[in-house]
Amino acid sequence: MKNTALTHIHEALGAKLVPFAGYNMPVQYEGVNAEHETVRKAVGVFDVSHMGEFLIEGDNALALIQKVTSNDASKLEIGDAQYSCMPNEDGGIVDDLICYRIKENTYLLVVNASNIEKDWNWISSYNNDFGATMRNLSEDYSLLAIQGPKAVEAMQSLTSEDLAAIKFYTFKVNDFAGIDNVIISATGYTGSGGFEIYCKNEEVEQIWNKVFEAGKDFGIKPIGLAARDTLRLEMGYCLYGNDINDTTSPIEAGLGWITKFTKDFVNHKELLKQKEHKPARKLVAFEFDERGIPRHDYDIVDSSGQKIGIVTSGTMSPSLKKGIGMGYVPRVFAKSGSKIYIQVRKKAIPATVVKLPFYKG
């Protein structure tokens, strides 16, 4: 197992460490519900340095990105970020990612930790036609997610940048916590606002310490991966490996909004057909009507007990105090208000299909 540059700090803080995507990662510190509430009401810090970063440069950098991703990266101005995915040739998804336009012909792709090697090989296989310069920076960079409604106020003393002026899904490269040329990105995976900070491994400990010093009057706390999962699920954000994977299409997954058919990208013709004819199944969100907790891989059944799908993500929502989840079902069950049942051991618990997000803030 690899360590991040902050693993020794997590150990000193008493974090429970677990293997995740080849790294020792903090899953929780004081408990999932308390950490979840910290992010919803104050400010919390996640070490997500296990994520992958690829720098794509050169005259054909954009052309390569346009080919392998579903969203339209030509719309990006310098300083913009964009959520996207990489379709495979069989109707599924290689990975989801965020694309940053750093300079005129320089882009940063941030990919999931468990997919770094797969993604690198996939993009490289298409780069033979484009000749862009690719650099895998994943081992050299750290990433902190500083999330919560008090993040702007708590962190403003650490930078000359006006944090409140950085709009959602844009970023600045500036000083932060005494370090120059840090990417300060108004992005996150929690739905409670805040920033993601990209810096070099040798800089992250100084940044971590100064972040906690600056945030001490704002209730700042370290947050583990377990609360990251409950926070993202309350927003209905897809998790690769659960809600999307090599066999789920972006159209089925409700990611049509990041799938732009104004350009030529991998498998776009087949995906366009699927959009036009509507997919046979859809990823839906549901809330339990009774007590219970849905879990990944539980069966979804209809009123007669016939299996119609599986739960891809599920939890007891700390904010809503009820069982929530997502899963793929036939289109006939996908309309908001539809009744489905989740098989929890020997009991089929009734649930209602709802519109996202679960958590309205």
ZADO-309406 format. One line per 8 residues: number of its first residue (from 1); their letters; for each residue x, y, z of C-alpha. Coordinates in Angstrom, 2 decimals. Example, Ala and Ser with C-alpha at 12.3 -4.5 7.8 and 13.67 -1.06 7.14 Angstrom:
<sites>
1> AS> 12.30:-4.50:7.80 ~ 13.67:-1.06:7.14 .
</sites>
This chain:
<sites>
1> MKNTALTH> 0.00:0.00:0.00 ~ 1.19:3.50:-0.84 ~ 0.97:6.37:1.63 ~ 0.05:9.96:0.83 ~ 2.37:12.73:2.02 ~ -0.03:13.19:4.97 ~ -0.48:9.59:6.15 ~ 1.66:10.18:9.24 .
9> IHEALGAK> -0.60:13.09:10.21 ~ -3.75:10.98:9.83 ~ -2.18:8.33:12.05 ~ -1.29:10.94:14.67 ~ -4.89:12.21:14.59 ~ -6.17:8.71:15.33 ~ -7.77:8.13:11.93 ~ -8.91:4.65:11.00 .
17> LVPFAGYN> -6.87:3.84:7.89 ~ -8.07:1.37:5.24 ~ -6.66:0.19:1.90 ~ -8.30:2.14:-0.92 ~ -7.17:2.22:-4.56 ~ -3.70:1.08:-3.53 ~ -3.31:3.68:-0.78 ~ -3.66:3.76:2.99 .
25> MPVQYEGV> -6.53:6.23:3.31 ~ -8.34:7.69:6.33 ~ -11.89:6.32:6.31 ~ -12.96:8.16:9.47 ~ -11.65:10.11:12.46 ~ -14.45:10.70:15.00 ~ -17.31:9.00:13.14 ~ -19.18:9.31:9.86 .
33> NAEHETVR> -22.24:11.22:11.09 ~ -20.24:13.83:13.02 ~ -17.86:14.36:10.11 ~ -20.76:14.57:7.64 ~ -22.41:17.26:9.78 ~ -19.14:19.23:10.01 ~ -19.05:19.54:6.21 ~ -22.75:20.42:5.92 .
41> KAVGVFDV> -22.58:23.11:8.64 ~ -18.97:24.32:8.96 ~ -15.80:23.24:7.14 ~ -13.98:19.92:6.78 ~ -10.78:18.85:5.06 ~ -10.29:15.66:3.04 ~ -6.93:14.29:1.94 ~ -7.75:12.97:-1.52 .
49> SHMGEFLI> -4.16:12.87:-2.77 ~ -4.75:9.38:-4.16 ~ -6.55:10.91:-7.15 ~ -4.76:10.92:-10.52 ~ -3.56:13.97:-12.45 ~ -2.57:13.92:-16.14 ~ -1.14:16.98:-17.89 ~ -1.99:17.10:-21.62 .
57> EGDNALAL> -0.10:19.71:-23.63 ~ 0.63:20.76:-27.19 ~ -1.12:21.91:-30.37 ~ -3.31:18.78:-30.45 ~ -4.05:18.56:-26.71 ~ -7.63:19.79:-27.17 ~ -8.22:17.50:-30.17 ~ -7.15:14.47:-28.10 .
65> IQKVTSND> -9.36:15.48:-25.16 ~ -12.30:16.06:-27.51 ~ -11.87:12.55:-28.91 ~ -11.68:10.66:-25.60 ~ -14.17:12.66:-23.48 ~ -17.91:13.15:-23.84 ~ -18.23:16.81:-22.85 ~ -17.23:19.70:-25.12 .
73> ASKLEIGD> -13.83:20.88:-23.87 ~ -13.66:23.51:-26.64 ~ -16.02:25.61:-24.49 ~ -13.40:25.91:-21.74 ~ -11.72:29.27:-21.20 ~ -8.41:29.39:-19.31 ~ -9.43:29.08:-15.65 ~ -12.48:26.88:-16.32 .
81> AQYSCMPN> -13.11:23.33:-15.08 ~ -15.51:20.81:-16.60 ~ -17.03:17.53:-15.44 ~ -16.85:14.87:-18.14 ~ -16.49:11.15:-18.76 ~ -14.58:8.89:-21.12 ~ -16.90:6.53:-23.01 ~ -15.53:3.15:-24.09 .
89> EDGGIVDD> -16.29:1.49:-27.43 ~ -18.91:-0.87:-25.96 ~ -21.43:1.61:-24.57 ~ -19.85:1.87:-21.11 ~ -17.64:4.38:-19.30 ~ -13.86:4.12:-18.84 ~ -13.95:6.75:-16.06 ~ -15.43:10.09:-15.06 .
97> LICYRIKE> -13.09:13.02:-14.60 ~ -12.63:16.77:-14.32 ~ -10.86:18.67:-17.09 ~ -9.08:21.95:-16.27 ~ -7.84:24.38:-18.92 ~ -4.58:25.68:-17.42 ~ -3.12:27.59:-20.38 ~ -3.79:28.02:-24.09 .
105> NTYLLVVN> -2.73:24.46:-25.01 ~ -2.39:22.93:-21.54 ~ -5.06:20.86:-19.80 ~ -5.12:18.95:-16.53 ~ -7.28:15.82:-16.31 ~ -8.13:14.63:-12.80 ~ -9.17:10.98:-12.73 ~ -10.22:8.40:-10.16 .
113> ASNIEKDW> -7.47:6.79:-8.09 ~ -8.42:3.20:-8.91 ~ -8.38:3.94:-12.65 ~ -5.07:5.82:-13.06 ~ -3.27:3.12:-15.05 ~ -6.36:2.13:-17.06 ~ -7.12:5.76:-17.95 ~ -3.51:6.54:-18.88 .
121> NWISSYNN> -3.37:3.55:-21.22 ~ -6.76:4.40:-22.73 ~ -5.87:8.03:-23.51 ~ -2.39:7.02:-24.72 ~ -3.89:4.54:-27.20 ~ -5.76:7.39:-28.92 ~ -2.84:9.83:-28.68 ~ -1.03:7.94:-31.47 .
129> DFGATMRN> -3.25:9.93:-33.84 ~ -2.69:13.29:-32.14 ~ 0.84:13.41:-30.72 ~ -0.01:15.51:-27.67 ~ 2.52:15.62:-24.83 ~ 1.21:13.59:-21.89 ~ 2.63:13.65:-18.37 ~ 1.37:11.57:-15.47 .
137> LSEDYSLL> 1.74:13.79:-12.37 ~ -0.25:11.52:-10.06 ~ 2.72:10.52:-7.88 ~ 3.98:14.10:-7.53 ~ 0.85:16.01:-6.55 ~ -1.35:16.13:-3.48 ~ -5.00:17.18:-3.33 ~ -6.92:18.62:-0.39 .
145> AIQGPKAV> -10.69:19.14:-0.53 ~ -11.68:21.95:1.85 ~ -15.46:21.70:1.88 ~ -18.37:23.36:3.67 ~ -20.33:26.62:3.89 ~ -17.63:28.30:5.99 ~ -14.75:27.37:3.65 ~ -14.46:30.78:1.96 .
153> EAMQSLTS> -14.48:32.74:5.21 ~ -12.14:30.32:6.98 ~ -9.53:30.21:4.21 ~ -9.49:33.83:3.01 ~ -6.59:34.80:5.29 ~ -4.34:32.25:3.52 ~ -4.39:33.82:0.05 ~ -4.32:37.13:-1.83 .
161> EDLAAIKF> -6.99:35.69:-4.15 ~ -10.60:36.76:-3.49 ~ -12.04:33.32:-2.76 ~ -15.66:34.49:-2.87 ~ -15.10:35.62:-6.47 ~ -14.05:32.17:-7.72 ~ -17.20:30.85:-9.35 ~ -18.29:27.21:-9.18 .
169> YTFKVNDF> -16.26:25.10:-11.61 ~ -13.60:27.74:-12.17 ~ -10.14:27.98:-10.61 ~ -7.21:30.31:-9.97 ~ -3.49:29.62:-9.76 ~ -2.15:31.76:-6.92 ~ -0.50:31.83:-3.52 ~ -2.09:29.75:-0.78 .
177> AGIDNVII> -0.84:29.10:2.77 ~ 2.58:30.53:1.92 ~ 3.05:28.44:-1.24 ~ 3.07:29.94:-4.75 ~ 1.38:28.51:-7.86 ~ -1.29:26.49:-6.08 ~ -4.44:25.54:-7.99 ~ -7.45:26.82:-6.01 .
185> SATGYTGS> -10.47:25.18:-7.60 ~ -14.10:25.91:-6.69 ~ -15.08:22.27:-7.09 ~ -15.94:19.40:-4.78 ~ -17.82:16.17:-4.23 ~ -20.01:17.20:-1.29 ~ -22.61:19.75:-2.42 ~ -21.72:22.10:0.43 .
193> GGFEIYCK> -19.34:24.45:-1.38 ~ -15.64:24.97:-0.84 ~ -12.42:24.33:-2.72 ~ -10.02:21.71:-3.93 ~ -6.34:22.58:-3.54 ~ -3.70:21.02:-5.84 ~ -0.08:21.30:-4.74 ~ 3.19:19.37:-4.82 .
201> NEEVEQIW> 3.70:16.58:-2.29 ~ 6.48:18.47:-0.52 ~ 4.18:21.48:-0.02 ~ 1.05:19.78:1.29 ~ 2.05:19.38:4.95 ~ 2.64:23.13:5.30 ~ -0.70:23.81:3.60 ~ -2.54:21.28:5.81 .
209> NKVFEAGK> -1.14:22.83:9.01 ~ -1.93:26.39:7.95 ~ -5.44:25.40:6.81 ~ -6.22:23.98:10.26 ~ -4.70:27.00:11.98 ~ -6.79:29.38:9.86 ~ -9.95:27.31:10.35 ~ -9.78:26.71:14.09 .
217> DFGIKPIG> -12.37:29.40:14.91 ~ -14.71:28.01:12.25 ~ -15.05:24.45:13.57 ~ -12.69:22.91:11.02 ~ -12.07:19.16:11.27 ~ -10.39:16.42:9.21 ~ -12.89:14.26:7.32 ~ -12.55:10.67:6.09 .
225> LAARDTLR> -13.66:8.83:2.97 ~ -16.78:7.36:4.63 ~ -18.34:10.81:5.08 ~ -17.21:11.75:1.56 ~ -19.38:8.89:0.35 ~ -22.50:9.86:2.36 ~ -22.09:13.52:1.31 ~ -21.80:12.73:-2.41 .
233> LEMGYCLY> -24.69:10.27:-2.27 ~ -27.00:12.88:-0.70 ~ -26.28:14.98:-3.81 ~ -26.75:12.05:-6.21 ~ -23.19:12.34:-7.54 ~ -22.11:9.16:-9.33 ~ -19.30:7.04:-7.90 ~ -17.22:5.17:-10.44 .
241> GNDINDTT> -17.26:1.44:-9.73 ~ -20.72:1.71:-8.16 ~ -23.13:3.88:-10.16 ~ -21.11:4.01:-13.36 ~ -18.61:1.52:-14.80 ~ -17.45:-0.20:-17.99 ~ -20.99:-1.52:-18.63 ~ -23.14:1.57:-17.91 .
249> SPIEAGLG> -23.63:4.25:-20.53 ~ -23.66:7.98:-19.73 ~ -27.21:8.16:-21.14 ~ -28.47:5.41:-18.80 ~ -26.66:7.07:-15.88 ~ -28.39:10.44:-16.37 ~ -25.17:12.01:-17.66 ~ -26.64:13.17:-20.95 .
257> WITKFTKD> -25.84:16.73:-19.83 ~ -22.09:15.98:-20.13 ~ -22.51:14.06:-23.41 ~ -22.32:16.55:-26.30 ~ -23.15:15.23:-29.75 ~ -21.88:18.37:-31.50 ~ -18.46:16.67:-31.82 ~ -16.90:13.34:-32.73 .
265> FVNHKELL> -15.91:11.30:-29.68 ~ -15.43:7.61:-28.88 ~ -18.66:5.65:-29.51 ~ -20.70:8.83:-30.04 ~ -22.83:7.33:-32.83 ~ -24.05:4.45:-30.67 ~ -24.67:6.73:-27.70 ~ -26.65:9.13:-29.91 .
273> KQKEHKPA> -28.86:6.24:-31.04 ~ -29.42:5.34:-27.40 ~ -30.38:8.92:-26.57 ~ -32.81:9.12:-29.49 ~ -34.49:5.76:-28.79 ~ -34.27:6.12:-24.98 ~ -32.36:3.50:-22.99 ~ -34.11:0.39:-21.67 .
281> RKLVAFEF> -32.92:1.12:-18.12 ~ -32.11:4.23:-16.12 ~ -30.24:5.12:-12.98 ~ -32.81:6.34:-10.44 ~ -32.68:7.77:-6.95 ~ -34.98:6.42:-4.24 ~ -35.91:7.03:-0.62 ~ -37.15:4.36:1.77 .
289> DERGIPRH> -40.76:4.67:2.92 ~ -39.97:2.67:6.07 ~ -36.98:2.13:8.35 ~ -34.02:0.34:6.81 ~ -30.70:0.88:5.06 ~ -30.16:0.04:1.39 ~ -26.70:-1.23:0.49 ~ -24.67:-1.71:-2.69 .
297> DYDIVDSS> -25.76:-4.84:-4.61 ~ -29.10:-5.32:-2.80 ~ -31.82:-6.46:-5.21 ~ -34.50:-4.04:-6.40 ~ -37.83:-5.83:-6.92 ~ -41.33:-4.93:-8.09 ~ -44.56:-5.38:-6.11 ~ -44.71:-9.08:-7.05 .
305> GQKIGIVT> -41.16:-9.71:-5.79 ~ -39.67:-9.99:-9.30 ~ -36.08:-8.68:-9.48 ~ -35.89:-5.57:-11.68 ~ -32.47:-4.15:-10.79 ~ -29.77:-3.71:-8.14 ~ -28.79:-0.96:-5.74 ~ -25.57:0.70:-6.91 .
313> SGTMSPSL> -25.17:3.01:-3.89 ~ -27.07:3.17:-0.63 ~ -26.81:4.52:2.91 ~ -28.66:5.95:5.88 ~ -28.67:9.66:5.04 ~ -27.19:11.60:7.99 ~ -29.05:14.75:6.87 ~ -32.44:13.23:6.01 .
321> KKGIGMGY> -32.38:10.46:8.66 ~ -33.76:7.94:6.19 ~ -32.48:5.25:3.83 ~ -31.51:6.60:0.41 ~ -29.94:5.01:-2.63 ~ -29.51:4.78:-6.38 ~ -29.86:1.90:-8.79 ~ -30.69:0.89:-12.35 .
329> VPRVFAKS> -34.29:-0.06:-13.13 ~ -36.35:-0.55:-16.33 ~ -37.56:2.77:-17.75 ~ -41.17:2.02:-16.74 ~ -40.10:2.33:-13.06 ~ -37.90:5.39:-13.56 ~ -40.51:8.15:-13.26 ~ -40.47:10.24:-10.09 .
337> GSKIYIQV> -43.04:8.90:-7.64 ~ -42.78:5.31:-8.88 ~ -42.92:2.61:-6.19 ~ -40.14:0.03:-6.01 ~ -38.97:-2.36:-3.29 ~ -35.48:-3.07:-1.95 ~ -34.75:-6.57:-0.73 ~ -33.10:-6.15:2.69 .
345> RKKAIPAT> -32.39:-9.69:3.85 ~ -35.81:-11.41:3.84 ~ -37.90:-8.23:3.74 ~ -38.85:-6.18:0.67 ~ -38.86:-2.57:1.92 ~ -41.00:-0.12:-0.09 ~ -39.25:2.88:-1.60 ~ -40.21:5.85:-3.76 .
353> VVKLPFYK> -38.29:7.06:-6.82 ~ -37.37:10.73:-6.28 ~ -35.63:13.55:-8.12 ~ -32.08:14.48:-7.18 ~ -30.53:15.84:-5.11 ~ -31.76:14.14:-1.92 ~ -30.22:16.94:0.15 ~ -31.54:20.38:-0.76 .
361> G> -29.35:22.41:1.63 .
</sites>
